[in-house]
Amino acid sequence: MIERVLIVEDDPITRDLLGDACREAGFAVESVAEGESALSAARRERPSVVVLDLHLPGLSGIEVLRRLASEPSLTTVPVVIVSARLEPRLVQACTALGAYQALGKPVAPDVLTRTLRGAMGRVER
């Protein structure tokens, strides 16, 4: 079974880089640029893992995480935060909401894929 990654990133260059790294590691990738689209895609696609930027236009990444954590059908989907600004209070808030890990940008492709595999391995399927 091919694992599916949902990338939520508003910067098109970063979104492409993250997607390329995931595809090269053998994941199927869906990418969206904002929070509401992320929630719709997560409900529709049931990804194996979500890669989530915190600073998004409209609905913030922390609110996306909060909503994912509150929906019974999505609570087991692990979320990896990838953000340029990882203030300690935001990391704590994300961890409290169940985020698997927070990575700072730029993130090396091997670190990203290793983290995604770890996140998927911790969820019972």
MDAnalysis code that builds the backbone (N, CA, C; Angstrom):
import MDAnalysis as mda
import numpy as np

u = mda.Universe.empty(375, n_residues=125, atom_resindex=np.repeat(np.arange(125), 3), trajectory=True)
u.add_TopologyAttr("name", ["N", "CA", "C"] * 125)
u.add_TopologyAttr("resid", np.arange(1, 126))
u.add_TopologyAttr("resname", ["MET", "ILE", "GLU", "ARG", "VAL", "LEU", "ILE", "VAL", "GLU", "ASP", "ASP", "PRO", "ILE", "THR", "ARG", "ASP", "LEU", "LEU", "GLY", "ASP", "ALA", "CYS", "ARG", "GLU", "ALA", "GLY", "PHE", "ALA", "VAL", "GLU", "SER", "VAL", "ALA", "GLU", "GLY", "GLU", "SER", "ALA", "LEU", "SER", "ALA", "ALA", "ARG", "ARG", "GLU", "ARG", "PRO", "SER", "VAL", "VAL", "VAL", "LEU", "ASP", "LEU", "HIS", "LEU", "PRO", "GLY", "LEU", "SER", "GLY", "ILE", "GLU", "VAL", "LEU", "ARG", "ARG", "LEU", "ALA", "SER", "GLU", "PRO", "SER", "LEU", "THR", "THR", "VAL", "PRO", "VAL", "VAL", "ILE", "VAL", "SER", "ALA", "ARG", "LEU", "GLU", "PRO", "ARG", "LEU", "VAL", "GLN", "ALA", "CYS", "THR", "ALA", "LEU", "GLY", "ALA", "TYR", "GLN", "ALA", "LEU", "GLY", "LYS", "PRO", "VAL", "ALA", "PRO", "ASP", "VAL", "LEU", "THR", "ARG", "THR", "LEU", "ARG", "GLY", "ALA", "MET", "GLY", "ARG", "VAL", "GLU", "ARG"])
u.atoms.positions = np.array([
    [0.837, -1.188, 0.000],
    [0.000, 0.000, 0.000],
    [0.879, 1.249, 0.000],
    [0.567, 2.181, -0.865],
    [1.321, 3.433, -0.917],
    [0.766, 4.377, 0.141],
    [1.657, 4.900, 0.954],
    [1.260, 5.863, 1.990],
    [0.994, 7.214, 1.336],
    [-0.054, 7.897, 1.810],
    [-0.440, 9.195, 1.261],
    [-0.080, 10.314, 2.226],
    [0.543, 11.349, 1.682],
    [0.934, 12.523, 2.460],
    [0.126, 13.723, 1.970],
    [-0.462, 14.438, 2.915],
    [-1.140, 15.697, 2.603],
    [-0.223, 16.827, 3.057],
    [0.215, 17.656, 2.120],
    [1.084, 18.792, 2.420],
    [0.233, 20.051, 2.424],
    [0.314, 20.790, 3.535],
    [-0.432, 22.041, 3.686],
    [0.599, 23.155, 3.827],
    [0.817, 23.882, 2.741],
    [1.869, 24.896, 2.680],
    [1.462, 25.959, 1.682],
    [1.467, 27.233, 2.113],
    [1.026, 28.296, 1.216],
    [2.099, 28.769, 0.240],
    [3.362, 28.577, 0.550],
    [4.430, 29.003, -0.350],
    [4.614, 27.946, -1.442],
    [4.392, 28.310, -2.716],
    [4.442, 27.304, -3.780],
    [5.808, 26.642, -3.945],
    [6.882, 27.364, -3.742],
    [8.209, 26.769, -3.886],
    [8.447, 25.740, -2.790],
    [8.143, 26.107, -1.548],
    [8.304, 25.177, -0.437],
    [7.383, 23.981, -0.600],
    [6.148, 24.225, -1.023],
    [5.195, 23.148, -1.248],
    [5.739, 22.161, -2.276],
    [6.324, 22.670, -3.353],
    [6.905, 21.798, -4.380],
    [8.104, 21.027, -3.846],
    [8.964, 21.681, -3.078],
    [10.136, 20.996, -2.516],
    [9.721, 19.873, -1.571],
    [8.761, 20.149, -0.703],
    [8.274, 19.119, 0.220],
    [7.630, 17.968, -0.563],
    [6.830, 18.312, -1.555],
    [6.181, 17.289, -2.375],
    [7.180, 16.434, -3.127],
    [8.198, 17.065, -3.705],
    [9.231, 16.317, -4.428],
    [9.951, 15.340, -3.500],
    [10.291, 15.801, -2.300],
    [10.985, 14.934, -1.336],
    [10.108, 13.733, -0.981],
    [8.833, 13.973, -0.792],
    [7.911, 12.888, -0.439],
    [7.722, 11.907, -1.590],
    [7.562, 12.430, -2.791],
    [7.397, 11.550, -3.954],
    [8.649, 10.712, -4.182],
    [9.827, 11.326, -4.037],
    [11.078, 10.587, -4.218],
    [11.220, 9.470, -3.189],
    [10.599, 9.636, -2.030],
    [10.628, 8.604, -0.989],
    [9.533, 7.558, -1.190],
    [8.722, 7.711, -2.240],
    [7.719, 6.713, -2.558],
    [6.321, 6.988, -2.047],
    [6.086, 8.185, -1.505],
    [4.759, 8.533, -1.012],
    [3.910, 9.120, -2.139],
    [2.614, 8.921, -2.063],
    [1.669, 9.639, -2.913],
    [1.417, 10.978, -2.221],
    [1.326, 12.049, -2.979],
    [1.256, 13.390, -2.401],
    [0.044, 14.148, -2.917],
    [-0.632, 14.802, -1.986],
    [-1.625, 15.815, -2.329],
    [-1.183, 17.078, -1.609],
    [-1.256, 18.215, -2.293],
    [-0.829, 19.480, -1.708],
    [-1.951, 20.497, -1.793],
    [-2.081, 21.283, -0.724],
    [-3.034, 22.383, -0.690],
    [-2.341, 23.595, -0.091],
    [-2.918, 24.784, -0.351],
    [-2.261, 26.021, 0.049],
    [-2.889, 26.718, 1.241],
    [-4.037, 26.237, 1.723],
    [-4.666, 26.926, 2.849],
    [-5.457, 25.954, 3.714],
    [-5.833, 26.427, 4.901],
    [-6.398, 25.588, 5.937],
    [-7.722, 24.920, 5.625],
    [-8.670, 25.662, 5.084],
    [-9.972, 25.065, 4.765],
    [-9.820, 23.944, 3.746],
    [-8.967, 24.148, 2.752],
    [-8.705, 23.102, 1.759],
    [-8.052, 21.893, 2.407],
    [-7.212, 22.131, 3.402],
    [-6.559, 21.030, 4.114],
    [-7.582, 20.144, 4.811],
    [-8.538, 20.766, 5.469],
    [-9.567, 19.991, 6.167],
    [-10.414, 19.194, 5.182],
    [-10.785, 19.810, 4.078],
    [-11.568, 19.101, 3.053],
    [-10.782, 17.924, 2.479],
    [-9.507, 18.161, 2.170],
    [-8.668, 17.103, 1.602],
    [-8.455, 15.973, 2.607],
    [-8.265, 16.309, 3.865],
    [-8.066, 15.278, 4.890],
    [-9.317, 14.417, 5.035],
    [-10.472, 15.029, 5.014],
    [-11.724, 14.273, 5.115],
    [-11.918, 13.360, 3.890],
    [-11.587, 13.880, 2.736],
    [-11.794, 13.150, 1.486],
    [-10.745, 12.058, 1.274],
    [-9.491, 12.370, 1.510],
    [-8.384, 11.476, 1.156],
    [-7.926, 10.554, 2.285],
    [-8.217, 10.904, 3.532],
    [-7.736, 10.117, 4.682],
    [-6.231, 9.838, 4.541],
    [-5.407, 10.894, 4.583],
    [-3.972, 10.697, 4.374],
    [-3.348, 9.870, 5.491],
    [-2.189, 9.310, 5.193],
    [-1.417, 8.568, 6.186],
    [-0.765, 9.517, 7.171],
    [-0.446, 10.726, 6.705],
    [0.190, 11.750, 7.530],
    [-0.055, 13.114, 6.889],
    [-0.097, 14.156, 7.729],
    [-0.253, 15.535, 7.255],
    [1.024, 16.300, 7.589],
    [1.551, 17.019, 6.601],
    [2.660, 17.951, 6.802],
    [2.027, 19.331, 6.819],
    [2.163, 20.047, 7.930],
    [1.383, 21.266, 8.144],
    [2.264, 22.460, 8.502],
    [2.154, 23.509, 7.702],
    [2.761, 24.798, 8.036],
    [1.846, 25.488, 9.046],
    [2.407, 26.223, 9.969],
    [1.591, 26.910, 10.971],
    [1.076, 28.259, 10.501],
    [1.809, 28.917, 9.638],
    [1.472, 30.279, 9.229],
    [0.852, 30.250, 7.836],
    [-0.468, 30.132, 7.830],
    [-1.227, 30.025, 6.593],
    [-2.178, 31.206, 6.474],
    [-2.558, 31.556, 5.253],
    [-3.579, 32.594, 5.109],
    [-4.938, 32.045, 5.527],
    [-5.771, 32.891, 6.066],
    [-7.093, 32.448, 6.508],
    [-6.983, 31.617, 7.771],
    [-7.411, 30.390, 7.696],
    [-7.390, 29.472, 8.829],
    [-5.949, 29.088, 9.154],
    [-5.490, 29.380, 10.354],
    [-4.094, 29.119, 10.725],
    [-3.816, 27.626, 10.845],
    [-2.549, 27.283, 10.786],
    [-2.139, 25.899, 10.949],
    [-2.529, 25.340, 12.306],
    [-2.430, 26.137, 13.348],
    [-2.809, 25.664, 14.685],
    [-4.305, 25.366, 14.735],
    [-5.112, 26.156, 14.040],
    [-6.549, 25.888, 13.996],
    [-6.839, 24.634, 13.171],
    [-6.097, 24.423, 12.090],
    [-6.246, 23.190, 11.317],
    [-5.933, 21.995, 12.210],
    [-4.830, 22.082, 12.947],
    [-4.448, 21.010, 13.865],
    [-5.532, 20.772, 14.907],
    [-6.065, 21.831, 15.460],
    [-7.133, 21.733, 16.459],
    [-8.355, 21.007, 15.877],
    [-8.718, 21.358, 14.653],
    [-9.897, 20.740, 14.037],
    [-9.644, 19.280, 13.661],
    [-8.442, 18.993, 13.184],
    [-8.103, 17.598, 12.890],
    [-8.189, 16.750, 14.160],
    [-7.682, 17.303, 15.258],
    [-7.675, 16.584, 16.532],
    [-9.076, 16.386, 17.098],
    [-10.016, 17.227, 16.688],
    [-11.365, 17.130, 17.248],
    [-12.321, 16.287, 16.409],
    [-11.922, 15.919, 15.200],
    [-12.794, 15.115, 14.340],
    [-12.490, 13.628, 14.547],
    [-13.467, 12.879, 15.041],
    [-13.230, 11.469, 15.346],
    [-12.608, 10.669, 14.198],
    [-12.986, 10.949, 12.970],
    [-12.455, 10.183, 11.840],
    [-11.021, 10.575, 11.470],
    [-10.515, 11.677, 12.040],
    [-9.169, 12.153, 11.688],
    [-8.198, 12.187, 12.857],
    [-8.639, 11.837, 14.037],
    [-7.760, 11.959, 15.216],
    [-6.546, 11.048, 15.148],
    [-6.612, 9.959, 14.399],
    [-5.461, 9.060, 14.318],
    [-4.478, 9.438, 13.210],
    [-4.808, 10.455, 12.419],
    [-3.894, 10.893, 11.362],
    [-2.786, 11.723, 11.991],
    [-1.538, 11.250, 11.925],
    [-0.453, 12.020, 12.530],
    [-0.171, 13.299, 11.746],
    [0.254, 14.313, 12.473],
    [0.570, 15.609, 11.878],
    [2.008, 15.974, 12.218],
    [2.777, 16.318, 11.192],
    [4.141, 16.808, 11.354],
    [4.126, 18.277, 10.971],
    [4.519, 19.124, 11.905],
    [4.594, 20.557, 11.661],
    [5.911, 20.864, 10.953],
    [5.850, 21.651, 9.888],
    [7.045, 22.151, 9.207],
    [6.839, 23.652, 9.059],
    [7.614, 24.430, 9.823],
    [7.379, 25.870, 9.869],
    [8.698, 26.634, 10.008],
    [8.720, 27.840, 9.457],
    [9.914, 28.685, 9.556],
    [10.055, 29.285, 10.939],
    [8.935, 29.497, 11.601],
    [8.964, 30.109, 12.936],
    [8.394, 29.129, 13.949],
    [9.284, 28.539, 14.709],
    [8.859, 27.561, 15.710],
    [9.087, 28.129, 17.102],
    [8.251, 29.080, 17.476],
    [8.340, 29.632, 18.812],
    [7.976, 28.537, 19.811],
    [8.656, 28.500, 20.958],
    [8.395, 27.437, 21.944],
    [6.922, 27.305, 22.330],
    [6.213, 28.428, 22.475],
    [4.803, 28.335, 22.868],
    [3.958, 27.670, 21.786],
    [4.300, 27.902, 20.509],
    [3.572, 27.249, 19.423],
    [3.859, 25.755, 19.383],
    [5.120, 25.396, 19.585],
    [5.481, 23.978, 19.599],
    [4.744, 23.272, 20.739],
    [4.695, 23.905, 21.900],
    [3.968, 23.330, 23.038],
    [2.486, 23.171, 22.727],
    [1.899, 24.177, 22.110],
    [0.478, 24.106, 21.758],
    [0.236, 22.975, 20.755],
    [1.122, 22.838, 19.792],
    [0.974, 21.783, 18.787],
    [1.114, 20.402, 19.421],
    [2.077, 20.265, 20.293],
    [2.272, 18.995, 20.986],
    [1.049, 18.650, 21.835],
    [0.509, 19.645, 22.509],
    [-0.689, 19.426, 23.334],
    [-1.877, 18.981, 22.477],
    [-1.911, 19.402, 21.227],
    [-2.989, 19.014, 20.315],
    [-2.693, 17.707, 19.583],
    [-1.545, 17.115, 19.879],
    [-1.233, 15.804, 19.326],
    [-0.286, 15.769, 18.149],
    [0.341, 16.891, 17.794],
    [1.310, 16.864, 16.694],
    [2.436, 15.896, 17.028],
    [2.859, 15.143, 16.032],
    [3.929, 14.158, 16.225],
    [5.263, 14.831, 16.484],
    [5.598, 15.820, 15.653],
    [6.879, 16.509, 15.781],
    [6.811, 17.820, 15.014],
    [7.682, 18.758, 15.390],
    [7.799, 20.035, 14.683],
    [9.206, 20.147, 14.111],
    [9.284, 20.457, 12.824],
    [10.556, 20.621, 12.127],
    [10.655, 22.048, 11.614],
    [11.847, 22.618, 11.709],
    [12.075, 23.964, 11.205],
    [12.425, 23.954, 9.730],
    [12.013, 25.008, 9.045],
    [12.382, 25.198, 7.638],
    [13.725, 25.893, 7.571],
    [14.523, 25.567, 6.597],
    [14.327, 24.494, 5.625],
    [14.619, 23.141, 6.275],
    [13.910, 22.129, 5.832],
    [14.089, 20.785, 6.371],
    [14.727, 19.915, 5.292],
    [15.738, 19.170, 5.680],
    [16.407, 18.275, 4.741],
    [15.454, 17.151, 4.335],
    [15.464, 16.771, 3.067],
    [14.550, 15.728, 2.606],
    [14.631, 14.433, 3.411],
    [15.837, 14.002, 3.775],
    [15.958, 12.751, 4.526],
    [15.388, 12.876, 5.931],
    [15.519, 14.047, 6.531],
    [14.934, 14.279, 7.859],
    [13.411, 14.264, 7.761],
    [12.891, 14.908, 6.730],
    [11.445, 14.934, 6.522],
    [10.897, 13.523, 6.348],
    [11.471, 12.754, 5.436],
    [10.920, 11.431, 5.155],
    [11.103, 10.481, 6.337],
    [12.200, 10.579, 7.043],
    [12.402, 9.752, 8.243],
    [11.355, 10.100, 9.306],
    [11.073, 11.389, 9.474],
    [10.069, 11.830, 10.442],
    [8.676, 11.361, 10.034],
    [8.367, 11.452, 8.751],
    [7.054, 10.998, 8.279],
    [6.883, 9.494, 8.495],
    [7.914, 8.733, 8.206],
    [7.836, 7.285, 8.425],
    [7.660, 6.973, 9.908],
    [8.371, 7.716, 10.766],
    [8.202, 7.540, 12.201],
    [6.792, 7.867, 12.656],
    [6.235, 8.940, 12.122],
    [4.877, 9.337, 12.481],
    [3.865, 8.273, 12.060],
    [4.027, 7.738, 10.882],
    [3.098, 6.720, 10.399],
    [3.241, 5.423, 11.168],
    [4.434, 5.113, 11.609],
    [4.670, 3.885, 12.346],
    [4.085, 3.907, 13.744],
    [3.844, 5.079, 14.272],
    [3.340, 5.168, 15.634],
    [1.826, 5.033, 15.701],
    [1.175, 5.077, 14.540],
    [-0.290, 4.956, 14.496],
    [-0.651, 3.519, 14.154],
    [-1.531, 2.927, 14.907],
    [-1.988, 1.570, 14.614],
    [-2.903, 1.611, 13.397],
    [-2.668, 0.745, 12.473],
    [-3.489, 0.666, 11.251],
    [-4.283, -0.616, 11.250],
])
